[in-house]
Each structure stands twice: as C-alpha cells, then as structure tokens.
Amino acid sequence: MDDESTHSADDRLIGEETHTEFVAVTETEGDITRGQTVGSVTAKKTFREAAEEEDEMPLPTDPKTIFLGGLFFFAWMAVLYVAAEIVLPIILAIVLKLLLQPFVRLLERIRIPRAVGAIFAVLLVLLVFGGTISILAGPAGAWAGKLPEAIPKLRESLSFLQEPIDAVQRMMKQIDGAAGGGSAPASAPTGMHPSNLVGAVLSGSASATSGLFTTLLILFYLLVSGEIFLRRLVEILPRFRDKRNAVELSMDIEKNVSAYLLTVTCINALVGVATGCVMWLCGVANPVLWGAVAFVVNFVPILGPMAGIVIFLMASVISLGVSWWALLPVGLYFAIHVIEGEIATPMLLAHRFTINPVAMILALLFWYWMWGVPGAILAVPLLAVTKIVCDDLRPLRAFGHLLEG
C-alpha cells in the first residue's frame, strides 16, 4: 500500500526544491574539544492538482504552442505536396507494413526468421499485384475498345436525357460566367498524336514501376528492421516508467492500426466477391473485372460507391442494352453497399474505429487534391491511423475525439 501511494505521489510531482546549509566550528584547548554546528534545511515540493490529473482531454492554452503547432502543420503539408514522389511510396510502404505485420509475426511464431518472413510478405504483395494485373488486363482492354462504339449508341438510346443535361450545362456556364471564369476564350480541342500517346503510356508505366520498386524496398526494410527505432527510443528515455509506457503505447497503436487495416481490406474483398457474383448472375460480361473495381472503389467511402454505381450502370447498359433489366445489377450493388456500410462495417470495427463523416469527406477532398487517386485511396486509412494515434496519446486525445463518429 505504501509503495502504491509513493508511486502515485511521484506521478503527481511536478516540481521539487531542496536547500541545505551547514556550518561547523571546532575549538580545541588542551585536552578539551568544543564543537558548534549550525544548519538549515529547506524542502519544497509541488504536486499536480487532482482536477488537472483527471483531465483526460487536455487542450492547449499557450498561444505560442498553438501558433507553433499551426506553423508546423502547414510546413509539413507543404513538404508532403512538394515531395510527393518520395513521400507517397514511404507512406504506402508504412500502411502495407502495418497490414502485413501480423503475417510476419505469425511466421516468427513457427520459427521462420524475420528476414525470410519479410521476403514472403513482399512476394505476396508482388503476387497479388501482378496476378491482378494479368487477370484484369485483357477484360479491361476489351472494355476500353468497346467504349468508342458504345458511347454514341448510349447517347442515342438515352436521348430523352439530353435536354435536362443541356439545361444543367447551360446553368453551369452561366454560373461560371457570373464568377468571371468565362472571360477567357475556350481553346479548340486538339487531338493527341499516336506517338505522343505511346510516349505518355510508357512514361506512366515507367513511373509506376519505379514507385512500386521503391515501395517494396522500403516495405522490406520496415518489416525486417522497423523495431530498431523503438529500441533506440527506449534506450534514450531516462526512467523505467517512461520506457514501459513507450513500449505499451507503440504496441497498442500498431495492434489497433493493423486490426483496422486488415478488417477493412477483408470487408472490401468480400464486397468485391459479392459484386462479381452479382454481375455474373445478371449476365454482365467480365464479372471478375467488376469485382476488382468494387474492391478498389470501396476504399474511398461515399465517393467511391457513387462512382461504382455510374461505372456499373454503363457496364450493364453496354452488356444488356437499355432496359429495366440493366438496372438490376446496379440495384444489387447498391444493396451490397448498404449492408456493408450500415451493418457489417459498424459491427466489425466497433465504436472505437468509427470516423466523423464530415472529417472523412474533407480528408478525401484534401488528399485527392494533394496526391490524386492514390491520395483518395489512402485518405481514410491515414485518417483512421491519425485517430488511433491521437486516442492513445493523452495530449492529442481532444483532436481524436473530434474525429470520432
């Protein structure tokens, strides 16, 4: 009991002052020795108030802290924007590391070295990525070849919608002109020369290959040596209590983030399988392609399923013609999305991992503006990681509470 009270007092201690002064005088006369000692002791300890100790969501009150925090945030955003080609592979590798960390530790439990497990994890990523591209390249190319002929037919079949579409376009032009955007003359569209098109495709392929190689290289070293930073941090911290808190905090953040990413990936995979089965049952060509599309777009909440509805509507009309039957695959996909978004995801992720929809939309728009489509795909995982980290760090719990749904 005394040890617990002493430990609690040490945690509340925020200031200590001690002053000690002694003066000793000794006189000797023959065989007689006289001594005189004068001393003073001053001790002062300052403890944290009980109300302050119970504050679970502290808010910054110092204007300097708020100002410096704002400057750091904008500087960090500028770095992310300017150095996107370097930062994006690093962030993608960190997300993949958190996703594959349980797999590597599972291999460690069965006596497989960590380096070998990291190689298996990287090969798994390559296998999934390469296999998906090889399976979907043919169907995607076939659909891309159908579009130039199918779009004019769709316009003829949906001619009754042309008048409302024209009215909306005229209204948007008027709004643009009122805002001053219509003063510049529109430039005539210019066609792209085939050689330029081939060069653009090759350039994009080379950039994607370079980014993939960088991501996999960083992923391998994170899986093999990612815990070195934690060990060095523990060695630097002075007190045993701080070392223990750092280890527990790191393990809790990693466990929660890995659980979130793994759960969301499995849910999206099930959505993709269900969508592919629906497309196959309804007679839409290349159901595997549409299942993969549903899997990818489901990583972008709200906006992703909306884009999926438009894509699947076009695919259904092209495959089945303009009829009420073409609406069945779209309706079933919408039903799958409602079941996933309103029942499955809240039940599996629980309240801790729910995110404010407003923060989600703002994150999607921001990261799409920052990094394009990869940013939109990573927006919600990054937001979830931020919330989990803020929930586990006491000074940031107030911000994590704002992100909670």
C-alpha positions as CSV (number, residue, x, y, z in Angstrom):
1,M,0.0,0.0,0.0
2,D,2.8,2.4,0.9
3,D,4.6,1.6,-2.4
4,E,1.4,2.4,-4.4
5,S,0.9,5.7,-2.6
6,T,4.6,6.6,-3.1
7,H,4.3,5.8,-6.8
8,S,1.1,7.9,-7.1
9,A,2.9,10.8,-5.4
10,D,5.8,10.5,-7.8
11,D,3.5,10.7,-10.8
12,R,1.8,13.9,-9.4
13,L,5.2,15.6,-8.5
14,I,5.9,18.4,-11.0
15,G,8.4,20.5,-9.0
16,E,10.9,20.0,-6.2
17,E,13.3,22.4,-4.4
18,T,15.7,21.5,-1.6
19,H,18.2,23.8,0.2
20,T,20.7,22.6,2.8
21,E,23.4,24.6,4.6
22,F,25.7,23.5,7.5
23,V,28.4,25.4,9.3
24,A,30.7,23.5,11.7
25,V,33.1,25.2,14.1
26,T,35.6,23.3,16.3
27,E,37.9,24.7,19.1
28,T,40.5,22.7,21.0
29,E,42.0,23.9,24.3
30,G,44.4,21.4,25.7
31,D,42.6,18.1,26.3
32,I,39.1,19.8,25.8
33,T,37.4,20.0,22.4
34,R,34.4,22.2,21.9
35,G,32.2,22.0,18.7
36,Q,29.4,24.1,17.3
37,T,27.1,23.2,14.4
38,V,24.7,25.5,12.6
39,G,22.4,24.1,9.9
40,S,19.3,24.8,8.0
41,V,17.2,22.6,5.7
42,T,14.5,23.9,3.3
43,A,12.4,21.5,1.2
44,K,9.6,22.4,-1.1
45,K,7.5,20.0,-3.3
46,T,4.8,21.0,-5.8
47,F,2.2,18.4,-6.7
48,R,-0.3,18.4,-9.6
49,E,-3.8,19.3,-8.6
50,A,-6.4,16.4,-8.6
51,A,-8.6,18.2,-11.2
52,E,-5.6,18.6,-13.5
53,E,-4.7,14.9,-13.0
54,E,-8.2,13.8,-14.1
55,D,-8.2,15.9,-17.3
56,E,-8.2,13.1,-20.0
57,M,-8.5,15.5,-22.9
58,P,-6.2,18.5,-22.3
59,L,-6.5,21.5,-24.6
60,P,-3.5,23.8,-25.5
61,T,-3.8,27.1,-23.7
62,D,-0.5,28.7,-24.5
63,P,-0.8,30.9,-27.7
64,K,2.8,30.1,-28.6
65,T,2.1,26.4,-28.6
66,I,-1.0,26.9,-30.9
67,F,1.0,29.2,-33.2
68,L,4.0,26.9,-33.5
69,G,1.7,23.9,-34.0
70,G,0.0,25.7,-36.8
71,L,3.3,26.6,-38.5
72,F,4.5,23.0,-38.1
73,F,1.3,21.7,-39.7
74,F,1.4,24.0,-42.8
75,A,5.2,23.3,-43.2
76,W,4.5,19.6,-43.1
77,M,1.7,19.8,-45.6
78,A,4.0,21.8,-47.9
79,V,6.7,19.1,-47.7
80,L,4.1,16.4,-48.5
81,Y,2.9,18.3,-51.5
82,V,6.4,19.2,-52.9
83,A,8.0,15.8,-52.2
84,A,5.0,13.7,-53.2
85,E,7.2,11.4,-55.4
86,I,9.3,10.5,-52.4
87,V,6.7,10.7,-49.6
88,L,3.9,8.7,-51.3
89,P,5.9,5.4,-51.6
90,I,7.1,5.8,-48.0
91,I,3.5,6.2,-46.7
92,L,2.2,3.4,-48.8
93,A,5.1,1.2,-47.5
94,I,4.2,2.1,-43.9
95,V,0.5,1.2,-44.5
96,L,1.5,-2.1,-46.1
97,K,3.9,-2.8,-43.2
98,L,1.1,-2.3,-40.7
99,L,-1.2,-4.5,-42.8
100,L,1.4,-7.3,-43.2
101,Q,3.0,-7.1,-39.7
102,P,0.6,-9.8,-38.2
103,F,1.6,-12.2,-41.1
104,V,5.3,-11.7,-40.4
105,R,4.9,-12.3,-36.7
106,L,2.8,-15.4,-37.4
107,L,5.7,-16.8,-39.4
108,E,8.0,-15.9,-36.5
109,R,5.9,-18.0,-34.1
110,I,6.5,-21.0,-36.3
111,R,10.3,-20.5,-36.1
112,I,10.7,-18.7,-39.5
113,P,13.3,-15.9,-39.4
114,R,12.0,-12.4,-39.6
115,A,14.0,-11.6,-42.8
116,V,12.6,-14.7,-44.5
117,G,9.1,-13.7,-43.4
118,A,9.6,-10.2,-44.8
119,I,10.6,-11.7,-48.1
120,F,7.5,-13.9,-48.1
121,A,5.4,-10.8,-47.4
122,V,6.9,-8.8,-50.2
123,L,6.5,-11.7,-52.6
124,L,2.8,-11.9,-51.5
125,V,2.3,-8.3,-52.4
126,L,4.0,-8.9,-55.8
127,L,1.9,-12.0,-56.4
128,V,-1.3,-10.2,-55.7
129,F,-0.4,-7.1,-57.7
130,G,1.0,-9.0,-60.7
131,G,-1.7,-11.6,-60.7
132,T,-4.5,-9.0,-60.5
133,I,-2.9,-7.0,-63.5
134,S,-2.5,-10.2,-65.6
135,I,-6.1,-11.3,-64.9
136,L,-7.7,-7.9,-65.5
137,A,-5.5,-6.6,-68.3
138,G,-7.4,-8.5,-71.0
139,P,-11.0,-7.6,-69.9
140,A,-10.1,-4.0,-69.2
141,G,-8.6,-3.7,-72.7
142,A,-11.6,-5.3,-74.3
143,W,-13.9,-2.8,-72.5
144,A,-11.7,0.1,-73.4
145,G,-12.0,-1.0,-77.1
146,K,-15.8,-1.1,-76.8
147,L,-16.2,2.4,-75.4
148,P,-15.7,4.4,-78.7
149,E,-18.5,2.5,-80.3
150,A,-20.7,2.1,-77.3
151,I,-20.9,5.7,-76.2
152,P,-22.6,7.0,-79.4
153,K,-25.2,4.2,-79.0
154,L,-25.7,5.1,-75.4
155,R,-26.3,8.7,-76.4
156,E,-28.9,7.6,-79.0
157,S,-30.6,5.3,-76.5
158,L,-30.7,7.9,-73.8
159,S,-31.6,10.8,-76.0
160,F,-34.5,11.6,-73.7
161,L,-32.0,12.7,-71.1
162,Q,-30.2,15.1,-73.5
163,E,-32.4,18.1,-72.8
164,P,-32.0,18.0,-69.0
165,I,-28.3,17.5,-69.4
166,D,-28.1,20.5,-71.8
167,A,-30.1,22.6,-69.3
168,V,-27.6,21.8,-66.5
169,Q,-24.7,22.6,-68.7
170,R,-26.1,26.0,-69.6
171,M,-26.8,26.7,-66.0
172,M,-23.1,25.8,-65.1
173,K,-21.8,28.1,-67.9
174,Q,-23.9,31.0,-66.6
175,I,-22.6,30.5,-63.1
176,D,-19.1,30.3,-64.4
177,G,-19.6,33.5,-66.4
178,A,-21.0,35.3,-63.4
179,A,-18.0,34.3,-61.4
180,G,-15.7,35.6,-64.1
181,G,-14.5,32.3,-65.4
182,G,-16.0,32.7,-68.8
183,S,-14.0,35.6,-70.0
184,A,-11.2,33.6,-71.5
185,P,-11.9,32.1,-74.9
186,A,-12.1,28.3,-74.9
187,S,-9.3,26.7,-76.8
188,A,-10.2,24.3,-79.5
189,P,-9.6,20.7,-78.5
190,T,-6.5,19.2,-80.1
191,G,-6.0,15.6,-80.8
192,M,-3.2,13.6,-79.4
193,H,-0.7,12.2,-81.9
194,P,-0.3,8.4,-81.6
195,S,3.4,8.8,-80.9
196,N,2.6,11.2,-78.0
197,L,0.0,8.8,-76.7
198,V,2.5,5.9,-76.7
199,G,5.1,8.1,-75.0
200,A,2.7,9.1,-72.3
201,V,1.7,5.5,-71.6
202,L,5.4,4.4,-71.5
203,S,6.3,7.3,-69.2
204,G,3.4,6.5,-66.9
205,S,4.4,2.8,-66.8
206,A,8.0,3.7,-66.0
207,S,6.9,6.0,-63.2
208,A,4.5,3.4,-61.8
209,T,7.2,0.7,-61.9
210,S,9.8,3.0,-60.2
211,G,7.2,3.8,-57.4
212,L,6.4,0.1,-56.9
213,F,10.0,-0.8,-56.6
214,T,10.7,2.0,-54.1
215,T,7.6,1.0,-52.1
216,L,8.6,-2.7,-51.9
217,L,12.2,-1.9,-51.0
218,I,11.1,0.3,-48.1
219,L,8.4,-2.2,-47.1
220,F,11.1,-5.0,-46.8
221,Y,13.4,-3.0,-44.6
222,L,10.4,-1.8,-42.4
223,L,9.4,-5.4,-41.9
224,V,12.9,-6.5,-41.1
225,S,14.3,-3.6,-39.1
226,G,11.3,-1.4,-38.2
227,E,11.5,-2.0,-34.5
228,I,15.0,-0.6,-34.2
229,F,13.7,2.9,-33.8
230,L,11.5,1.8,-30.9
231,R,14.5,0.1,-29.2
232,R,16.7,3.2,-29.6
233,L,13.9,5.4,-28.2
234,V,13.5,3.1,-25.2
235,E,17.3,3.3,-24.6
236,I,17.2,7.1,-24.7
237,L,14.3,7.5,-22.2
238,P,15.7,8.1,-18.7
239,R,13.1,6.4,-16.4
240,F,11.8,2.8,-16.4
241,R,8.2,4.0,-16.3
242,D,8.8,6.1,-19.5
243,K,10.3,3.1,-21.2
244,R,7.4,0.9,-20.3
245,N,4.9,3.5,-21.4
246,A,6.6,3.9,-24.8
247,V,6.6,0.2,-25.5
248,E,3.0,-0.3,-24.4
249,L,1.9,2.8,-26.5
250,S,3.7,1.6,-29.6
251,M,2.3,-1.9,-29.3
252,D,-1.2,-0.7,-28.8
253,I,-1.1,1.7,-31.8
254,E,0.4,-1.0,-34.0
255,K,-2.2,-3.6,-32.9
256,N,-5.2,-1.2,-33.4
257,V,-4.0,0.1,-36.8
258,S,-3.2,-3.4,-38.1
259,A,-6.6,-4.7,-36.9
260,Y,-8.3,-1.8,-38.7
261,L,-6.5,-2.1,-42.0
262,L,-6.9,-5.9,-42.0
263,T,-10.6,-5.7,-41.2
264,V,-11.3,-3.0,-43.9
265,T,-9.3,-5.0,-46.5
266,C,-11.3,-8.2,-45.8
267,I,-14.6,-6.3,-45.9
268,N,-13.7,-4.7,-49.2
269,A,-12.6,-8.1,-50.6
270,L,-16.0,-9.6,-49.6
271,V,-17.7,-6.7,-51.3
272,G,-15.7,-7.3,-54.5
273,V,-16.6,-11.1,-54.4
274,A,-20.3,-10.3,-53.9
275,T,-20.3,-7.7,-56.7
276,G,-18.6,-10.1,-59.1
277,C,-21.1,-12.8,-58.3
278,V,-24.0,-10.4,-58.8
279,M,-22.6,-9.3,-62.2
280,W,-22.1,-13.0,-63.2
281,L,-25.7,-13.9,-62.2
282,C,-27.1,-10.9,-64.1
283,G,-25.2,-11.7,-67.3
284,V,-22.8,-8.8,-67.3
285,A,-19.6,-9.6,-69.2
286,N,-16.3,-9.9,-67.3
287,P,-17.6,-10.2,-63.7
288,V,-14.1,-10.6,-62.3
289,L,-13.2,-7.1,-63.6
290,W,-16.2,-5.5,-61.9
291,G,-15.5,-7.3,-58.7
292,A,-12.0,-5.9,-58.7
293,V,-13.4,-2.4,-59.4
294,A,-15.8,-2.7,-56.5
295,F,-12.9,-3.8,-54.2
296,V,-10.8,-0.8,-55.1
297,V,-13.5,1.9,-55.1
298,N,-14.8,0.7,-51.7
299,F,-11.5,2.0,-50.1
300,V,-12.9,5.5,-50.9
301,P,-16.1,5.8,-48.8
302,I,-19.1,7.7,-50.1
303,L,-17.5,9.0,-53.3
304,G,-16.2,5.5,-54.3
305,P,-19.5,3.7,-54.3
306,M,-21.1,6.6,-56.1
307,A,-18.5,6.3,-58.9
308,G,-19.1,2.5,-58.8
309,I,-22.8,3.0,-59.4
310,V,-22.1,5.0,-62.5
311,I,-19.5,2.5,-63.8
312,F,-21.7,-0.5,-63.2
313,L,-24.7,1.3,-64.9
314,M,-22.6,1.9,-68.0
315,A,-21.3,-1.7,-68.0
316,S,-24.9,-3.1,-67.5
317,V,-26.3,-1.0,-70.4
318,I,-23.5,-1.9,-72.7
319,S,-23.9,-5.6,-71.9
320,L,-27.6,-5.9,-71.5
321,G,-28.9,-3.0,-73.5
322,V,-31.2,-0.1,-72.5
323,S,-33.9,-1.8,-70.4
324,W,-35.1,-2.2,-66.9
325,W,-33.1,-5.4,-66.6
326,A,-29.9,-3.3,-66.8
327,L,-30.8,-1.6,-63.5
328,L,-30.8,-4.9,-61.6
329,P,-27.0,-5.2,-61.2
330,V,-26.8,-1.6,-60.1
331,G,-29.6,-2.1,-57.6
332,L,-28.0,-5.2,-56.2
333,Y,-24.6,-3.5,-55.9
334,F,-26.3,-0.6,-54.0
335,A,-27.9,-3.2,-51.7
336,I,-24.4,-4.8,-51.1
337,H,-23.0,-1.3,-50.3
338,V,-25.8,-0.5,-47.8
339,I,-25.4,-3.8,-46.0
340,E,-21.6,-3.3,-45.8
341,G,-21.8,0.3,-44.7
342,E,-24.7,0.2,-42.3
343,I,-24.4,-3.3,-40.8
344,A,-21.1,-5.1,-41.4
345,T,-18.6,-2.4,-41.0
346,P,-20.0,-0.8,-37.8
347,M,-20.4,-4.2,-36.2
348,L,-16.9,-5.4,-37.0
349,L,-15.0,-2.1,-36.4
350,A,-16.9,-1.1,-33.3
351,H,-17.3,2.4,-32.0
352,R,-13.6,3.0,-31.5
353,F,-12.8,3.0,-35.2
354,T,-15.8,5.0,-36.5
355,I,-14.9,8.3,-38.1
356,N,-16.8,11.5,-38.4
357,P,-18.4,11.6,-42.0
358,V,-17.5,15.3,-42.3
359,A,-13.9,14.7,-41.5
360,M,-13.9,11.7,-43.9
361,I,-15.2,13.9,-46.8
362,L,-12.7,16.7,-46.0
363,A,-9.9,14.1,-45.9
364,L,-10.9,12.6,-49.3
365,L,-11.0,16.0,-50.9
366,F,-7.8,17.2,-49.4
367,W,-5.7,14.1,-50.2
368,Y,-7.2,13.8,-53.7
369,W,-6.0,17.4,-54.3
370,M,-2.7,16.6,-52.7
371,W,-1.8,13.2,-54.4
372,G,-4.6,12.4,-56.9
373,V,-6.2,9.0,-57.0
374,P,-3.6,7.3,-54.7
375,G,-4.3,10.1,-52.1
376,A,-8.0,9.4,-52.3
377,I,-7.4,5.7,-51.7
378,L,-5.1,6.4,-48.8
379,A,-7.2,9.2,-47.3
380,V,-9.4,7.1,-45.0
381,P,-6.6,4.7,-43.8
382,L,-4.5,7.8,-43.0
383,L,-7.4,9.4,-41.1
384,A,-8.0,6.2,-39.2
385,V,-4.3,5.9,-38.3
386,T,-4.4,9.5,-37.1
387,K,-7.4,8.9,-34.9
388,I,-6.0,5.8,-33.4
389,V,-2.7,7.6,-32.6
390,C,-4.5,10.6,-31.1
391,D,-6.7,8.4,-28.9
392,D,-3.6,6.7,-27.4
393,L,-1.6,10.0,-26.9
394,R,-3.0,12.0,-24.0
395,P,-2.1,15.5,-25.3
396,L,-3.9,14.7,-28.6
397,R,-7.0,12.9,-27.3
398,A,-9.1,16.0,-27.8
399,F,-8.3,16.0,-31.5
400,G,-9.0,12.3,-31.7
401,H,-12.4,12.9,-30.1
402,L,-13.2,15.4,-32.8
403,L,-12.6,12.8,-35.4
404,E,-14.9,10.2,-33.8
405,G,-18.1,9.4,-35.5
